Amino acid sequence: MVQSNPGNRLKQPSLSQLRAFAAVAEYLHFRDAAAAIGMSQPALSGAVSALEEALGVQLIERTTRKVLLSPAGERLAVRARVVLDAVGELMEEAEAVRAPFTGVLRLGVIPTVAPYLLPAVLRLVHERYPALDLQVHEEQTSSLIEGLGAGRLDLLLLAVPLGVPGVSELPLFDEDFVLVMDRGHPLGGHADIPRDALRELPLLLLDEGHCLRDQALDICREAGRAEGAPVTTTAAGLSTLVQLVAGGLGVTLLPRTAVTVETARNEALTTGYFADPAPTRRVALAMRTGAARHEEFEELAAALREAMGALPVRVTEGGRT
């Protein structure tokens, strides 16, 4: 009989001991219980005895004819089964996590990418990764980077380079910027606009915080536009921006992937293309360096490059920056 010693600290039972006891509690027969869990009968008996010693209570009553649960055994058999079921669920969840493209993927996207690329992203995920629970969060770049670092987001789709320590970039494609004007503008329809044309044009840009605004200003500085040259900043989104252009308030720069969506239904707008080398931006996926799912994210990047082949962009070769 197991003697309980209240002064001694209980030992932690092992899963093997709990599994042996649960089998005995179910079958009330050592031979049948041992066969059910693939243990030898002596090993099973030893595991149950070790559990009784660890817990300091007698769990079963052994007779020559059968096995009976003690009152303590009846109570603890229920608990043992709960623990084993929970461990089984944990293992199933771990298996699901190890399986690529399953579970939740929290994707952050900037506003100047989301409306134009998400259809292709969502179609790819639906067709190729149906078990993936994609959750999309549209935010500005600074908020996305904060969310990635804090673990609120798993992966970002945005313009790069970011230059953020601890963040790795998976380039997807490069795209040209297009000059958007009202239909009566003298540069409308041109395919060889020099960059220095941006020096004096009345430029409309997005509000502070949008990376596209910063990229456009960089392009203008490279073109020789003077610091402090007039820039009207009144739009929170590209759709509003092009409406202002259509109203004759100025010109703007749009990434090539946004042009069709934003200008196709407005006859008051026209476009012009820059002479080579045209100003460009690069779009990439960004992840935490050393992310547990980095292989999955790299495969997703490769699949997205393939899917972007039909867009007016230059798909990058695989790689990480």
C-alpha positions in Angstrom: 0.0 0.0 0.0 1.3 3.5 -0.9 2.0 5.6 2.1 1.3 9.4 1.8 3.8 11.7 3.4 2.3 15.2 3.6 5.7 16.6 4.4 7.2 15.5 1.1 6.7 17.5 -2.0 4.9 15.5 -4.7 6.9 14.4 -7.7 5.8 15.4 -11.2 4.2 12.4 -12.9 5.3 11.5 -16.4 3.0 11.2 -19.5 4.0 7.5 -19.7 2.8 7.0 -16.1 -0.5 8.8 -16.8 -1.0 6.9 -20.0 -0.5 3.5 -18.2 -2.8 4.4 -15.4 -5.5 5.7 -17.8 -5.4 2.4 -19.8 -5.7 0.4 -16.6 -8.6 2.6 -15.5 -10.3 2.0 -18.8 -9.8 -1.8 -19.2 -9.5 -2.8 -15.5 -7.1 -5.5 -16.7 -3.3 -5.3 -16.9 -2.8 -7.5 -19.9 -5.5 -5.8 -22.0 -4.3 -2.3 -20.9 -0.7 -3.1 -21.8 -1.8 -4.4 -25.2 -3.9 -1.3 -25.9 -1.0 1.1 -25.4 1.8 -1.1 -26.7 3.6 -1.7 -23.4 4.8 -4.9 -21.8 2.7 -5.9 -18.8 5.6 -5.5 -16.3 6.4 -2.0 -17.7 2.8 -1.1 -17.3 2.6 -2.3 -13.8 5.8 -0.5 -12.9 4.5 2.8 -14.4 1.3 2.6 -12.4 3.3 1.9 -9.2 5.7 4.8 -10.0 2.7 7.1 -10.4 1.2 6.0 -7.1 4.5 6.7 -5.4 4.8 10.1 -7.2 1.3 11.2 -6.1 1.5 9.6 -2.7 -1.9 7.8 -3.1 -3.1 4.3 -3.9 -4.8 4.3 -7.3 -5.8 0.7 -7.8 -6.6 -2.4 -5.7 -4.9 -5.5 -7.1 -6.6 -8.8 -6.5 -6.0 -12.2 -7.9 -9.1 -12.0 -10.2 -9.4 -8.4 -11.3 -8.3 -4.8 -10.9 -10.4 -2.2 -9.0 -9.9 1.5 -8.8 -9.6 3.0 -5.4 -11.8 6.0 -4.5 -8.7 8.2 -5.2 -8.1 6.3 -8.4 -11.6 6.9 -9.7 -11.2 10.7 -9.1 -7.7 10.9 -10.6 -8.5 8.7 -13.6 -10.8 11.5 -14.8 -8.0 14.1 -14.4 -5.5 11.9 -16.1 -7.7 11.5 -19.1 -8.2 15.3 -19.3 -4.4 15.8 -19.2 -3.8 13.2 -21.9 -6.5 14.6 -24.1 -5.0 18.1 -23.7 -1.6 16.8 -24.6 -3.1 15.1 -27.7 -4.6 18.4 -28.8 -1.3 20.2 -28.2 0.4 17.7 -30.5 -2.3 18.1 -33.2 -1.9 21.8 -33.0 1.9 21.5 -33.3 1.4 19.3 -36.4 -0.9 21.9 -37.9 1.7 24.6 -37.2 4.5 22.6 -38.8 2.3 22.1 -41.9 3.0 25.1 -44.3 0.3 27.5 -45.3 -2.1 26.6 -42.6 -3.5 28.6 -39.7 -3.6 32.4 -39.5 -1.3 34.7 -41.5 -1.7 38.4 -40.5 -0.6 40.4 -43.6 -0.1 44.2 -43.4 -0.4 46.2 -46.6 0.1 49.9 -47.3 -2.8 51.9 -48.8 -1.0 52.6 -52.1 -0.5 48.8 -52.7 -3.7 47.2 -51.2 -6.3 48.1 -53.8 -4.1 47.2 -56.8 -2.3 44.0 -55.7 -4.7 42.4 -53.2 -6.9 40.9 -55.9 -3.9 38.9 -57.2 -2.8 38.0 -53.6 -6.2 36.9 -52.5 -6.8 34.8 -55.7 -3.4 33.1 -55.2 -4.1 32.3 -51.6 -7.6 31.0 -52.4 -6.4 28.8 -55.2 -3.0 27.5 -53.9 -3.3 27.8 -50.1 -6.9 27.1 -49.2 -6.0 26.1 -45.6 -4.4 29.5 -45.0 -6.5 32.0 -42.9 -5.3 35.3 -44.4 -6.1 38.4 -42.3 -5.4 41.7 -44.1 -4.5 44.9 -42.2 -4.2 48.1 -44.3 -2.0 50.7 -42.5 0.7 53.2 -43.2 4.3 52.1 -43.3 5.3 53.2 -39.8 2.3 51.5 -38.2 3.0 48.3 -40.2 6.7 48.2 -39.1 5.7 48.7 -35.5 3.1 45.9 -35.8 5.7 43.5 -37.3 8.2 44.2 -34.5 5.5 43.8 -31.8 4.3 40.5 -33.3 0.9 41.9 -34.1 1.6 41.3 -37.8 3.4 38.3 -39.4 4.2 39.7 -42.9 4.1 43.0 -44.7 3.5 43.9 -48.4 4.9 47.4 -49.0 7.4 49.6 -50.8 11.0 49.2 -49.9 13.8 49.7 -49.0 12.9 50.1 -45.3 16.3 50.1 -43.7 14.9 48.7 -40.5 17.2 46.5 -38.4 15.8 43.1 -37.8 13.5 43.2 -40.9 14.3 41.1 -44.0 12.9 42.0 -47.4 11.8 39.6 -50.1 11.6 41.7 -53.3 8.7 41.0 -55.6 8.8 43.6 -58.5 9.8 47.0 -59.6 7.3 49.4 -61.2 7.6 52.7 -63.0 5.9 55.9 -61.8 3.5 57.5 -64.3 2.7 61.2 -64.6 -1.1 61.8 -64.4 -2.5 65.1 -65.8 -5.8 66.6 -66.9 -6.6 65.9 -70.5 -5.6 69.3 -71.8 -2.1 69.2 -70.4 0.7 69.5 -73.1 2.6 66.5 -71.7 -0.4 64.2 -72.0 0.2 61.1 -74.0 4.0 61.6 -74.2 6.2 58.5 -73.7 9.5 60.2 -73.2 8.9 62.9 -70.6 12.3 64.0 -69.1 12.5 63.9 -65.3 13.5 67.5 -65.2 9.9 68.4 -66.3 9.0 67.8 -62.6 11.0 70.9 -61.6 8.2 73.4 -62.3 5.0 71.3 -62.5 2.2 72.0 -59.9 2.5 68.7 -58.0 -0.2 67.1 -55.9 0.9 64.6 -53.3 -0.6 62.4 -50.6 -0.6 63.5 -46.9 2.3 63.1 -44.5 2.9 59.6 -43.5 2.4 57.9 -46.9 5.6 56.4 -48.2 4.5 57.3 -51.7 4.7 60.9 -50.8 8.3 60.6 -49.7 9.2 58.6 -52.8 7.6 61.2 -55.1 9.5 64.0 -53.3 12.8 62.0 -53.7 12.1 61.7 -57.4 11.5 65.5 -57.6 14.7 66.3 -55.8 16.6 64.0 -58.1 15.1 65.8 -61.0 16.4 69.1 -59.6 13.2 70.5 -58.1 14.1 73.1 -55.6 13.5 72.5 -51.9 10.3 74.3 -50.9 8.9 74.4 -54.4 5.1 74.6 -54.3 3.5 71.2 -53.5 -0.3 71.0 -52.8 -1.0 68.3 -50.2 -4.7 67.8 -49.7 -5.4 64.1 -50.4 -5.5 61.2 -48.0 -5.7 58.6 -50.8 -4.9 58.1 -54.5 -8.6 58.2 -55.6 -9.0 61.7 -54.2 -5.7 62.7 -55.6 -6.6 61.9 -59.2 -9.9 63.7 -58.8 -8.0 66.8 -57.9 -5.9 66.3 -61.0 -9.0 65.9 -63.1 -10.2 69.2 -61.8 -7.1 71.0 -63.1 -5.4 71.6 -59.8 -2.1 70.0 -60.7 -0.4 66.8 -61.7 0.6 63.8 -59.7 2.7 60.6 -59.8 1.1 57.2 -59.7 2.7 53.8 -59.5 2.1 51.9 -62.7 -0.1 49.2 -61.0 -2.5 52.0 -59.8 -3.0 53.8 -63.1 -5.7 51.6 -64.6 -7.8 51.4 -61.5 -7.6 55.2 -60.8 -7.8 56.7 -64.3 -9.8 54.3 -66.5 -13.2 55.7 -65.7 -12.3 59.3 -65.8 -12.2 60.9 -69.3 -10.8 64.1 -67.9 -7.4 62.4 -67.1 -4.5 61.5 -69.3 -1.1 60.0 -68.6 2.5 60.4 -69.7 5.5 58.1 -69.3 9.0 59.1 -68.4 12.0 58.6 -70.6 14.4 55.8 -69.6 15.5 55.3 -66.9 12.0 56.0 -65.5 11.6 56.7 -61.8 10.5 53.5 -60.0 9.6 51.9 -56.7 10.2 48.4 -55.5 7.5 46.4 -53.8 8.4 43.5 -51.5 7.3 41.3 -48.7 8.9 42.1 -45.3 9.3 39.7 -42.4 11.1 39.6 -39.1 14.7 38.4 -39.6 14.9 34.8 -38.5 11.1 34.4 -38.5 10.0 30.8 -37.7 7.9 30.8 -40.9 10.7 32.3 -43.1 10.7 29.3 -45.5 6.9 29.6 -46.0 7.2 33.3 -46.6 9.9 32.8 -49.2 7.8 30.3 -51.0 4.9 32.7 -50.9 7.1 35.4 -52.3 8.1 33.1 -55.2 4.5 32.3 -55.9 3.6 36.0 -55.9 6.4 36.8 -58.3 4.9 34.2 -60.6 1.4 35.7 -60.2 2.6 39.2 -60.9 3.9 38.3 -64.3 0.7 39.6 -66.0 1.0 43.0 -64.4 2.9 46.0 -65.9 5.9 45.5 -63.7 9.4 44.0 -63.8 9.4 41.0 -61.5 12.6 40.6 -59.5 14.6 37.5 -59.2 14.3 35.6 -55.9 16.3 36.7 -53.0 16.3 38.4 -49.6 17.6 41.8 -48.7 
